[in-house]
Amino acid sequence: MKKLLFSVSCLLLLSVFLAACQGTKEEKANKEEKDAAQLVHEAPESIKVEGIADHYHTGDKIELTAVLDKETDADHWHWYSRESANDEWKVVSGQETATFTGEASVNGLEIKAGLFDSDDKAVAQSVPAQIVIDNHHGHDEASKKIYQGYFDDNQVKDRELSDWEGDWQSVYPYLLSGDLDEVFAHKAENGDMTKEEYKEYYTVGYKTDVDRITIKDNVVTFFEKDKEYSGEYKSDGYEILTYEKGNRGVRFIFKLVDGSKEMPRYIQFSDHNIFPVDSAHYHLYWGDDREKLLEEVTNWPTYYPSELDADGLVRDMLAH
């Protein structure tokens, strides 16, 4: 009988303990939700989030840092996220310092930082930082084949110059400075050339004096050191080229209709895409002889968005 009473007592104590633990978890969750609500509605936006990239590829590492605009004794950090403006902010578990780390998996995800004092009062928050995921050419098999140069003629469609609209920088200076050595080392791990041979190959390919290009409203501007030239271009169709390896590429061609005499009569874009889509980077060929230009396959000046720094360029190149 005593043994039975003892067992029953133990079970009761265990039930009470588990209930208390469950209550503690629920209380913590409720408190975090309350903190989130307080953060959104009351705290001033005096935190700056640094480290956000212009875009990520799926699986990229996200590293953000919350920076206050003035000193404070508050040191209790929380990070919050939501998948859309229609969702409620949720506390990101395990992120309790001024540094946020995570993985890019949801396009459009919003992240913000919040700081609380010793009384659990929200004293500051940041403007939401948005995670943009752009895998460019896609990860499905059909997209991969097109990127590699295997497609049918009937898949190719005309494109407007607006597909390349933006502010673009040459990657050649980054190659010369050694910033792209990591990319060549990566290629050597899976390719048929050494790191040094890849760098030599791309040195010839990337070489150019045109450090920057802007494209807007069919007007193309070349920046060459301290000089700049502009011209208006219109579509002159496209050409499908077959390379020695058996794969193919498309040159989308535009002809000068007005502008500076220094501008080339023709410019030809190649960006691994074969139908209308905003370009993420491109190879550009230019000159006054349309047919002769199509024969150029060793020098292909390459341009990426001007807002990318060296780390951003390397990350993008390694993703392909």
C-alpha positions as CSV (number, residue, x, y, z in Angstrom):
1,M,0.0,0.0,0.0
2,K,2.8,2.4,0.9
3,K,4.5,1.6,-2.4
4,L,1.3,2.4,-4.3
5,L,0.9,5.7,-2.5
6,F,4.6,6.6,-3.2
7,S,4.1,5.8,-6.9
8,V,1.0,7.9,-7.1
9,S,2.8,10.8,-5.3
10,C,5.6,10.6,-7.8
11,L,3.2,10.7,-10.7
12,L,1.5,13.7,-9.3
13,L,4.8,15.5,-8.7
14,L,5.9,14.7,-12.3
15,S,2.6,16.0,-13.7
16,V,3.0,19.2,-11.7
17,F,6.6,19.6,-12.9
18,L,5.7,19.0,-16.6
19,A,2.8,21.5,-16.3
20,A,5.1,24.0,-14.8
21,C,7.6,23.5,-17.6
22,Q,4.8,23.8,-20.2
23,G,3.6,27.0,-18.5
24,T,7.1,28.4,-18.6
25,K,7.4,27.8,-22.3
26,E,4.0,29.3,-23.0
27,E,4.9,32.3,-20.8
28,K,8.2,32.8,-22.7
29,A,6.4,32.6,-26.1
30,N,3.7,35.0,-24.9
31,K,6.4,37.4,-23.7
32,E,8.3,37.3,-27.0
33,E,5.0,38.0,-28.9
34,K,4.3,40.9,-26.5
35,D,7.9,42.2,-27.0
36,A,7.4,42.0,-30.8
37,A,4.2,43.9,-30.7
38,Q,5.7,46.6,-28.4
39,L,8.7,46.8,-30.7
40,V,6.6,47.4,-33.8
41,H,4.3,50.0,-32.4
42,E,6.4,51.9,-29.9
43,A,10.2,51.9,-30.4
44,P,11.9,54.6,-32.5
45,E,13.7,53.4,-35.7
46,S,17.2,54.4,-34.5
47,I,19.0,51.2,-35.4
48,K,20.8,50.7,-38.8
49,V,21.1,47.2,-40.1
50,E,24.4,46.7,-42.0
51,G,25.6,43.9,-44.2
52,I,22.5,43.4,-46.3
53,A,23.4,42.3,-49.9
54,D,21.5,43.6,-52.9
55,H,20.5,40.0,-53.5
56,Y,21.2,36.4,-52.4
57,H,21.1,33.0,-54.0
58,T,19.2,30.2,-52.3
59,G,21.3,28.8,-49.5
60,D,23.6,31.8,-49.2
61,K,24.7,32.8,-45.7
62,I,23.1,36.0,-44.3
63,E,25.2,38.1,-41.9
64,L,23.7,41.3,-40.6
65,T,24.9,43.7,-37.9
66,A,22.7,46.1,-35.9
67,V,24.3,49.5,-35.3
68,L,22.8,52.1,-32.9
69,D,23.0,55.8,-33.8
70,K,23.9,56.7,-30.2
71,E,25.2,55.0,-27.0
72,T,22.9,53.3,-24.6
73,D,23.0,51.0,-21.6
74,A,20.4,48.7,-23.1
75,D,21.9,45.4,-24.3
76,H,19.1,42.9,-24.7
77,W,18.8,42.2,-28.4
78,H,16.1,40.4,-30.4
79,W,15.7,39.8,-34.1
80,Y,12.3,39.5,-35.8
81,S,11.2,38.3,-39.2
82,R,8.1,38.0,-41.3
83,E,7.5,36.6,-44.8
84,S,5.2,39.5,-46.0
85,A,3.8,42.8,-44.8
86,N,0.5,41.0,-44.1
87,D,2.2,38.7,-41.5
88,E,2.9,39.3,-37.8
89,W,6.5,39.8,-36.7
90,K,8.0,36.7,-35.0
91,V,11.0,36.4,-32.8
92,V,13.9,34.6,-34.5
93,S,15.1,32.0,-32.1
94,G,18.7,32.0,-31.0
95,Q,19.5,35.5,-32.2
96,E,20.1,37.5,-29.1
97,T,23.2,39.7,-30.0
98,A,23.7,42.6,-32.3
99,T,24.7,40.1,-35.0
100,F,22.3,38.1,-37.1
101,T,23.3,35.0,-39.0
102,G,21.0,32.9,-41.1
103,E,20.5,31.3,-44.5
104,A,18.7,32.7,-47.5
105,S,15.6,30.6,-48.2
106,V,12.6,32.8,-48.5
107,N,12.5,35.5,-51.1
108,G,11.1,38.8,-49.7
109,L,11.7,37.9,-46.1
110,E,11.8,41.0,-43.9
111,I,14.2,41.1,-40.9
112,K,14.5,43.7,-38.2
113,A,16.5,44.2,-35.0
114,G,15.1,45.3,-31.7
115,L,16.9,46.5,-28.5
116,F,15.4,46.3,-25.0
117,D,16.5,47.7,-21.6
118,S,16.7,45.8,-18.3
119,D,13.0,46.3,-17.7
120,D,12.2,44.6,-21.0
121,K,11.1,47.9,-22.6
122,A,11.8,48.3,-26.3
123,V,14.1,51.3,-26.7
124,A,15.0,51.0,-30.4
125,Q,14.2,49.1,-33.6
126,S,15.5,49.1,-37.2
127,V,13.8,49.7,-40.5
128,P,13.0,46.2,-42.0
129,A,15.7,44.8,-44.2
130,Q,14.4,42.7,-47.1
131,I,16.1,39.5,-48.3
132,V,16.0,39.3,-52.1
133,I,16.7,36.0,-53.6
134,D,17.6,36.0,-57.2
135,N,18.9,32.7,-58.7
136,H,19.2,34.3,-62.1
137,H,19.0,31.5,-64.5
138,G,17.0,29.1,-62.3
139,H,17.8,25.8,-60.8
140,D,15.5,23.6,-62.9
141,E,17.0,21.3,-65.6
142,A,15.5,23.3,-68.5
143,S,17.1,26.6,-67.2
144,K,20.4,24.9,-66.6
145,K,20.5,23.5,-70.1
146,I,19.8,27.0,-71.6
147,Y,22.5,28.5,-69.5
148,Q,24.9,25.9,-70.7
149,G,24.0,26.7,-74.3
150,Y,21.7,23.8,-75.2
151,F,18.3,25.0,-76.6
152,D,16.1,24.9,-79.7
153,D,15.9,27.7,-82.2
154,N,12.2,28.2,-81.5
155,Q,12.9,29.0,-77.9
156,V,14.8,32.2,-78.8
157,K,12.8,35.4,-78.7
158,D,13.6,39.0,-79.5
159,R,14.6,41.2,-76.6
160,E,14.4,45.0,-75.9
161,L,17.4,47.0,-74.7
162,S,15.5,47.5,-71.4
163,D,16.5,44.0,-70.4
164,W,19.9,45.4,-69.7
165,E,18.9,48.7,-68.3
166,G,20.9,49.8,-65.3
167,D,24.3,50.9,-64.0
168,W,27.0,48.4,-64.8
169,Q,30.7,48.0,-63.8
170,S,33.4,46.0,-65.6
171,V,34.9,43.1,-63.6
172,Y,38.3,43.5,-65.2
173,P,39.7,45.8,-62.5
174,Y,38.7,43.2,-59.9
175,L,40.6,40.5,-61.8
176,L,43.7,42.7,-62.0
177,S,43.6,43.4,-58.2
178,G,43.4,39.7,-57.4
179,D,39.8,39.9,-55.9
180,L,38.7,37.1,-58.3
181,D,41.4,34.6,-57.5
182,E,39.0,32.6,-55.3
183,V,36.7,32.2,-58.3
184,F,39.5,30.8,-60.5
185,A,40.6,28.5,-57.7
186,H,37.1,27.2,-57.5
187,K,36.9,26.6,-61.3
188,A,40.2,24.7,-61.1
189,E,38.7,22.3,-58.6
190,N,36.1,21.2,-61.1
191,G,37.5,22.1,-64.5
192,D,40.3,21.1,-66.8
193,M,42.7,24.0,-66.3
194,T,44.8,25.2,-63.4
195,K,43.9,28.3,-61.3
196,E,46.7,30.2,-63.2
197,E,45.4,29.1,-66.6
198,Y,41.9,30.1,-65.7
199,K,43.1,33.5,-64.7
200,E,45.0,33.9,-67.9
201,Y,42.0,32.9,-69.9
202,Y,39.7,35.4,-68.1
203,T,42.3,38.1,-68.3
204,V,42.0,38.0,-72.1
205,G,38.2,37.7,-71.9
206,Y,37.5,40.5,-69.5
207,K,40.0,43.0,-70.8
208,T,38.5,46.4,-71.6
209,D,39.1,50.2,-71.1
210,V,35.3,50.8,-70.6
211,D,35.1,50.6,-66.8
212,R,31.4,51.4,-66.6
213,I,28.2,51.4,-68.7
214,T,24.8,52.9,-68.0
215,I,21.7,52.0,-70.0
216,K,18.4,53.9,-69.8
217,D,15.6,54.6,-72.2
218,N,17.6,53.1,-75.1
219,V,20.6,55.3,-74.5
220,V,23.9,53.6,-73.8
221,T,26.8,55.5,-72.1
222,F,30.3,54.3,-72.0
223,F,32.7,55.5,-69.3
224,E,36.4,55.3,-70.2
225,K,38.6,56.7,-67.5
226,D,37.6,60.4,-67.3
227,K,35.7,60.4,-70.6
228,E,32.1,59.4,-71.4
229,Y,30.2,58.9,-74.6
230,S,26.5,58.2,-75.3
231,G,24.4,56.9,-78.1
232,E,20.8,55.8,-78.8
233,Y,20.4,52.3,-80.0
234,K,17.6,50.2,-81.6
235,S,17.2,46.5,-82.0
236,D,18.9,44.9,-85.0
237,G,17.7,41.3,-84.2
238,Y,19.8,38.5,-82.9
239,E,22.2,35.8,-84.2
240,I,22.5,32.2,-82.9
241,L,26.2,31.1,-82.7
242,T,27.6,27.5,-82.4
243,Y,30.8,27.1,-80.5
244,E,33.6,24.6,-80.8
245,K,32.4,22.6,-77.9
246,G,29.0,22.1,-79.6
247,N,27.0,24.3,-77.3
248,R,25.4,27.5,-78.6
249,G,24.8,31.1,-77.6
250,V,22.7,34.1,-78.7
251,R,23.9,37.6,-79.5
252,F,21.2,40.2,-79.2
253,I,22.3,43.1,-81.5
254,F,21.5,46.8,-81.3
255,K,22.4,49.4,-83.9
256,L,23.4,53.1,-83.2
257,V,20.8,55.5,-84.5
258,D,22.0,58.7,-82.9
259,G,24.8,59.9,-80.6
260,S,28.5,60.5,-80.1
261,K,30.8,59.6,-83.0
262,E,32.9,57.7,-80.4
263,M,30.2,55.2,-79.8
264,P,30.3,51.9,-81.7
265,R,27.9,51.3,-84.6
266,Y,26.9,48.0,-83.1
267,I,26.7,46.5,-79.6
268,Q,26.0,42.8,-79.0
269,F,24.8,41.3,-75.7
270,S,25.4,37.8,-74.5
271,D,24.1,36.9,-71.1
272,H,23.2,33.1,-71.3
273,N,19.5,34.1,-71.7
274,I,17.6,33.5,-74.9
275,F,14.3,35.3,-74.3
276,P,13.1,38.5,-72.6
277,V,14.3,38.7,-69.0
278,D,16.1,41.3,-66.9
279,S,19.8,40.6,-67.1
280,A,21.9,40.0,-64.0
281,H,25.2,40.3,-65.8
282,Y,26.4,40.2,-69.4
283,H,29.2,40.0,-71.9
284,L,29.3,42.8,-74.4
285,Y,30.9,43.0,-77.8
286,W,31.1,46.3,-79.8
287,G,32.4,47.6,-83.1
288,D,31.4,49.0,-86.5
289,D,31.3,45.7,-88.4
290,R,28.3,43.6,-87.5
291,E,29.4,40.4,-89.1
292,K,33.1,40.6,-88.0
293,L,31.9,41.2,-84.5
294,L,30.1,37.9,-84.5
295,E,33.5,36.2,-85.0
296,E,34.9,37.5,-81.7
297,V,34.9,34.8,-79.1
298,T,38.1,35.5,-77.1
299,N,37.5,39.0,-75.7
300,W,34.1,39.5,-74.0
301,P,34.1,42.4,-71.5
302,T,31.8,41.4,-68.7
303,Y,29.6,43.7,-66.6
304,Y,27.8,43.3,-63.3
305,P,25.7,45.8,-61.3
306,S,27.8,48.7,-60.1
307,E,26.5,48.4,-56.5
308,L,28.2,45.0,-56.1
309,D,31.5,45.1,-54.2
310,A,34.3,42.5,-54.5
311,D,32.6,40.1,-52.1
312,G,29.3,40.4,-53.9
313,L,30.9,39.7,-57.3
314,V,32.7,36.6,-55.9
315,R,29.6,35.3,-54.3
316,D,27.6,35.7,-57.6
317,M,30.3,34.1,-59.7
318,L,30.7,31.1,-57.4
319,A,27.0,30.5,-57.6
320,H,27.4,29.7,-61.3
